[in-house]
Amino acid sequence: MTLLDFLNFYLVPGIVLGAIYAVGAIGITLVFGILRFAHFAHGDMTTLGAFVALALVGTGMNPWAALPLAMIITAAIAIGVDRTFYDYLAKRPKIVTVMASLGVALMLRSVVQVVWGVDPTTYASGIVRPNDYFGILLRPRELYTLGAVALIVVGLELFLRRSKWGKAMRAMSDNPDLARLSGVDNRKVTMLTWAIVGALCAAAGFMLGINTEVHSMMGWHLLLPMFAAAILGGVGRVQGAVLGGLVVGVAEELSVFILPAQYKAATAFALLLLILLVRPRGLLNGKVL
């Protein structure tokens, strides 16, 4: 095997997959860092976002043009889910909200299966040949995926560091009570957090769907790698979620050297166990945003 073969068949697909995991893991780390609970409906919200984009594509829209609108719609759905199922549990023990999120996951999955069915589908049909960039083969959708992920990550980082509401989110992540006493409207910050999380779910689901296929269980299969990425990088760190996602994605692709291809998903579980045993705070010493 040549170096270019290694890059084209293992490293590049791993980076693309890891970038998708990173977008989903950022949403998980925002929920945990600001709202203080593990959101087990995250995967199925990702599925819903992917199917919202599919519905928009069905109207004749270009898939990539449909993505921003799908992110807005899924953000509104995420806010609605919070208001309906999580908001009234805010003063209860967080384990209650975690268990509620399992119920929400089943509900969202059922909605997808009833409305769109259980058969796999795609955003576009036909074979797309990769372009050659100095020996590295990249399909346009892979290039667009990496570009979109870079824009999302940089945009979110700038928002959290420079904007008034981004600083309010970081303050609430650090100390909700002190943030409230300082004039931060925790309810609005919670709503904004869910809007961002919903948009990230739609982006992750769409980008996985356009690079593979769209089906009702895709979010369930994404859940473990996204959690593994968030924990690996350090829960509460956006940069950590990106790093963790890339590590998990590349590790899954490289695992075929020692494991049958059907066991690639076990790589995320193995990495999760390893990081919890060796470095529970993650590679970047997870802390608030």
Protein Blocks (a to p, Z undefined) as FASTA:
>chain_A
ZZklmmmmmmmmmmmmmmmmmmmmmmmmmmmmmnopacfklmmmmmmmmmmmmmmmmnop
afklmmmmmmmmmmmmmmmmmmmmmmmmmmpcfklmmmmmmmmmmmmmmmmmmmnojadc
dfbecjdddddeehiacdfklmmmmmmmmmmmmmmmmmmmmmmklmmmmmmmmommlmmm
nopafklmmmmmmmmmmmmmmmmmmmmmmmmcccfklmmmmmmmmmmmmmmnoghiaklm
mmmmmmmmmmmmmmmmmgcfklmmmmmmmmmmmmmmmmmnojnopaeZZ
